[in-house]
Amino acid sequence: MKKLIAMCLLVTPLFATAAFAQGASAPAAAEKSGKTAQQEKMAACSKANKGKKGDEYKKAQSECLSASGPAPAAEPKTQQEKMAACAKANKGKKGDEYKKAQSECLSAKPAT
């Protein structure tokens, strides 16, 4: 019995170390998944030039990436992003006017 308790006391720190190591690496992995401005611009240009092939695609990508200023704004993808964009567009409106504008904005279909 004493050997069993001693063995448990010796092995427990090994398991605890592994558990704490996994918890510490999770935030670091989340930070690595964030895109830089250049990566976002490349993604937006790639999306804008979808369907083009070969030299036409390369030329369009080159022009898009070398264009000064921010990448072309894409439509909000998630519901949360769409709500934020609508709230920003309807800033300054109050009460029923705000609710109506938000409803119209959120139910509007994106232009394709």
Summary of the structure (lengths in Angstrom):
residues: 112
radius of gyration: 25.6
end to end distance: 72.9
largest distance: 76.4
contacts: 209
relative contact order: 0.06
helix: 71%
strand: 0%
